[in-house]
Amino acid sequence: MTTISDVTPGRLAKEGAGPPTRRRILGAGKQLHAGPITYVSLALFGVISLAPLLWTVIAASRTNARLAQTPPPFWFGGNLFKNLDTAWNQAGMGSAMFNTILVASCITVGTVLFSTLAGFAFAKLKFRFSSTLLLMTIGTMMIPPQLAVVPLYLWMSDLGWANQLQTVILPTLVSAFGTFFMRQYLVQALPTELIEAARVDGASSLRVVWHVVFPAARPAMAVLGLLTFVMAWNDFLWPIIALNQENPTVQVALNALGTGYIPDDSVIMAGALLGTLPLLVAFLLFGKQIVGGIMQGAVKG
């Protein structure tokens, strides 16, 4: 006869007894394995995702005459490095890369910093009209950015900043999406008790932000930083209006490759490949940290 005292967790695990939740907890240490359908689906989606990049490399390695033929080429040619060199020299990619790294880095740092501060204020601080200000901030995302191009350019011209990099940097140092994103994250990830404990210990507002808010928000800050850097790197509309070919970003410089009576598509694709490589390298170097930050944020949430 088995009594209640004889029923131990080890015996439950051995006999498979207990409710389903109990059995799942006892088997939590087992490694899950995906089935063949999962691997086939992942491989299919991976090929589809890499298809545009693969075609860019193939087109950049061919001649313009071969790209105009039917059917188009489906394998690599021997003109890749020649086309890359032509695109680099024609577009002035050296200075354009430096300008874009500077612009994207400044925008990323500013957006992550100010969005985290504003998100913390909306999430944890009590002040008048906070809900109204948050709604106004979210409402700005509903306005098409094209509507602000003309007044923004006139404003930058009045400041004497036309064709200068600060014209591209300053208007995008804060984003409504970043503020809302950080606010939603900090509502769940940052306990109010932790802030109150820091206040009781005599921490100033600056120390609370530096030692409490920033560590708790680090996973979301990493994700927001990645998204902001990619958006700033790929931005075309405002830089093409605010800058010229003498002081371009990568996207503005690539626009010069499409000029001429018969545009050389192979050189254009080579330039697009040059503009994409830094993003690929950055993701290869920091992808593990970014994914780790996302998983850490998921655990905290």
C-alpha positions in Angstrom: 0.0 0.0 0.0 1.4 3.4 -1.0 1.0 6.3 1.3 1.3 10.0 0.6 4.6 10.2 2.3 5.9 7.5 -0.1 5.2 9.6 -3.2 8.4 11.5 -3.9 9.3 13.6 -7.0 11.7 11.0 -8.1 9.1 8.3 -8.0 6.6 10.5 -9.8 9.2 11.1 -12.6 10.0 7.4 -12.8 6.4 6.2 -12.9 5.1 9.1 -15.0 2.5 9.9 -12.4 1.1 13.3 -11.5 -0.7 15.9 -13.5 0.6 17.0 -17.0 2.1 20.2 -15.6 4.1 18.2 -13.1 5.4 15.9 -15.8 6.4 18.8 -18.0 8.4 20.3 -15.2 10.1 17.1 -14.4 11.0 16.7 -18.1 12.1 20.2 -18.6 15.8 19.2 -18.7 15.3 17.1 -21.8 16.5 18.6 -25.1 13.8 19.0 -27.7 14.4 17.9 -31.3 12.8 19.3 -34.4 11.2 17.1 -37.0 12.1 16.9 -40.7 9.2 19.2 -41.7 10.7 21.9 -39.5 14.1 21.6 -41.1 12.6 21.6 -44.6 10.5 24.7 -43.8 13.5 26.6 -42.3 15.7 25.7 -45.3 13.0 26.9 -47.7 12.5 30.2 -45.9 16.2 30.6 -45.7 16.7 30.2 -49.4 13.8 32.6 -50.2 15.3 35.2 -47.8 18.8 34.9 -49.3 17.5 35.0 -52.9 17.7 38.8 -53.4 21.2 38.9 -52.0 22.3 36.0 -54.1 20.9 37.7 -57.2 22.7 40.9 -56.3 26.0 39.0 -56.2 25.3 37.2 -59.5 24.3 40.5 -61.3 27.4 42.3 -59.9 29.6 39.6 -61.3 28.3 39.8 -64.9 28.4 42.4 -67.7 25.6 44.7 -68.5 25.1 43.0 -71.9 24.7 39.6 -70.3 22.1 41.0 -67.8 20.1 42.3 -70.8 19.8 38.8 -72.3 17.0 36.4 -71.9 17.1 34.2 -69.9 19.1 36.1 -67.2 22.2 34.5 -65.7 21.7 32.2 -62.8 25.4 31.7 -61.8 28.3 33.8 -61.0 30.5 35.5 -63.6 34.1 36.7 -63.6 33.6 40.5 -63.4 32.8 40.9 -59.7 35.9 42.7 -58.6 36.1 44.8 -61.7 32.5 46.0 -61.2 33.1 46.6 -57.5 36.2 48.7 -58.3 34.2 50.7 -60.9 31.3 51.3 -58.5 33.7 52.3 -55.7 35.5 54.9 -57.8 32.5 56.3 -59.7 30.3 56.8 -56.6 33.1 57.9 -54.3 32.2 55.1 -51.8 35.1 55.8 -49.5 33.8 59.2 -48.3 30.2 58.0 -48.5 30.9 55.0 -46.2 32.6 57.3 -43.7 29.7 59.8 -43.8 27.1 57.0 -43.5 28.9 55.4 -40.5 29.1 58.7 -38.8 25.4 59.6 -39.5 24.0 56.2 -38.6 26.1 55.9 -35.4 25.1 59.4 -34.2 21.4 58.7 -35.0 21.5 55.3 -33.3 23.2 56.6 -30.1 20.8 59.6 -29.9 17.7 57.6 -30.6 18.6 54.8 -28.1 19.6 57.3 -25.3 16.7 59.8 -25.7 14.1 57.1 -26.4 15.1 55.2 -23.3 14.9 58.3 -21.1 11.5 59.3 -22.5 10.2 55.7 -22.3 11.3 55.5 -18.7 9.5 58.8 -18.0 6.3 57.6 -19.6 6.5 54.1 -18.0 7.4 54.9 -14.4 7.2 58.6 -13.6 4.0 60.3 -12.7 3.5 63.8 -14.1 0.6 65.9 -15.4 -0.7 65.2 -18.9 1.6 62.1 -19.3 -1.2 60.1 -21.1 -1.9 63.1 -23.4 1.8 63.5 -24.3 2.1 59.8 -24.9 -0.9 59.9 -27.3 0.6 62.9 -29.1 3.9 61.1 -29.4 2.2 58.0 -30.9 0.1 60.2 -33.1 3.2 61.6 -34.9 3.8 58.1 -36.3 0.5 58.5 -38.2 1.9 61.5 -40.2 3.6 60.6 -43.5 7.2 61.7 -43.3 6.9 63.2 -46.8 4.8 66.0 -45.4 7.6 67.3 -43.3 10.3 67.4 -46.0 9.6 70.9 -47.3 9.3 72.8 -44.0 12.2 70.8 -42.6 14.4 71.7 -45.5 13.5 75.4 -45.2 14.3 75.2 -41.5 17.7 73.6 -42.1 18.4 76.2 -44.8 17.6 79.1 -42.5 20.1 77.6 -40.0 22.8 77.5 -42.8 23.1 73.7 -42.6 22.2 72.8 -46.2 24.4 70.0 -47.6 25.9 69.3 -44.2 25.7 66.0 -42.2 24.0 67.6 -39.2 21.0 68.2 -41.5 20.5 64.5 -41.6 21.5 63.7 -38.0 19.6 66.2 -35.9 16.0 65.7 -37.1 16.1 62.0 -36.4 17.9 61.9 -33.0 14.5 61.0 -31.3 11.9 58.7 -32.7 8.3 58.2 -31.6 8.6 54.5 -32.3 11.6 54.2 -30.1 9.9 56.1 -27.3 6.8 53.9 -27.5 9.0 50.7 -27.8 11.0 51.5 -24.7 8.0 52.5 -22.8 6.2 49.2 -23.4 9.3 47.3 -22.5 10.1 49.1 -19.3 6.5 48.8 -18.0 7.1 45.1 -17.6 10.9 44.7 -17.3 11.5 47.4 -14.7 9.9 46.8 -11.3 8.7 50.0 -9.5 10.0 48.6 -6.2 13.5 48.5 -7.6 13.3 52.3 -8.3 11.8 53.0 -4.9 14.6 50.9 -3.2 17.2 53.0 -5.1 15.5 56.2 -3.9 15.5 54.9 -0.3 19.2 54.3 -0.6 19.7 57.9 -1.5 20.3 57.5 -5.2 19.8 60.6 -7.3 17.8 60.6 -10.5 20.9 60.3 -12.6 22.2 57.3 -10.6 18.8 55.7 -10.8 18.8 56.0 -14.6 22.4 54.8 -14.9 22.5 52.0 -12.4 18.8 50.8 -12.6 17.1 51.8 -15.8 19.9 51.3 -18.3 20.8 47.7 -17.0 17.2 46.7 -17.1 16.6 48.2 -20.5 19.8 46.8 -22.1 18.1 44.0 -24.2 15.5 46.4 -25.6 18.2 49.1 -26.2 20.2 46.5 -28.3 17.2 45.7 -30.4 16.3 49.3 -30.9 19.9 50.2 -31.7 20.0 47.5 -34.4 16.7 48.6 -36.0 17.7 52.3 -35.9 21.1 51.7 -37.4 19.7 49.7 -40.3 17.0 52.3 -40.9 19.5 55.2 -40.8 21.9 53.3 -43.1 19.2 52.6 -45.7 17.5 56.0 -45.5 17.3 57.6 -48.9 14.5 60.2 -49.1 15.8 62.8 -46.6 19.5 62.5 -47.4 18.9 62.8 -51.2 17.1 66.1 -50.5 19.4 67.5 -47.8 22.8 66.4 -49.2 24.5 66.6 -52.6 27.1 64.5 -54.4 30.0 66.4 -52.8 29.1 65.2 -49.3 26.9 62.1 -49.8 25.8 59.1 -47.7 26.0 55.7 -49.3 22.4 55.8 -50.6 23.0 59.2 -52.2 26.2 58.0 -53.7 24.6 55.0 -55.2 22.1 57.3 -56.9 24.9 58.6 -59.1 25.5 55.1 -60.5 22.1 55.1 -62.2 22.8 58.2 -64.4 23.8 58.1 -68.1 22.0 57.2 -71.3 22.3 53.5 -70.8 22.8 52.7 -67.0 25.2 49.9 -66.3 23.1 47.6 -64.2 26.0 45.4 -63.3 27.9 48.4 -61.8 24.7 49.5 -60.0 24.3 46.1 -58.4 28.0 46.1 -57.4 27.4 49.4 -55.7 24.3 48.0 -53.9 26.4 45.1 -52.8 29.1 47.5 -51.4 26.4 49.4 -49.5 25.0 46.1 -48.0 28.3 44.5 -46.9 28.8 46.7 -43.8 25.4 45.7 -42.5 26.1 42.0 -43.1 29.5 42.3 -41.4 27.9 44.1 -38.4 25.3 41.4 -38.0 27.8 38.6 -38.3 30.0 40.2 -35.6 27.2 41.3 -33.2 24.4 38.9 -34.1 25.0 36.6 -31.2 24.9 39.5 -28.7 21.7 40.9 -30.3 19.9 37.5 -30.2 21.1 37.1 -26.6 19.7 40.5 -25.7 16.4 39.6 -27.3 16.2 36.3 -25.4 17.2 38.0 -22.1 14.4 40.5 -22.7 12.0 37.7 -23.3 13.0 36.0 -20.0 12.7 39.3 -18.1 9.3 40.1 -19.6 
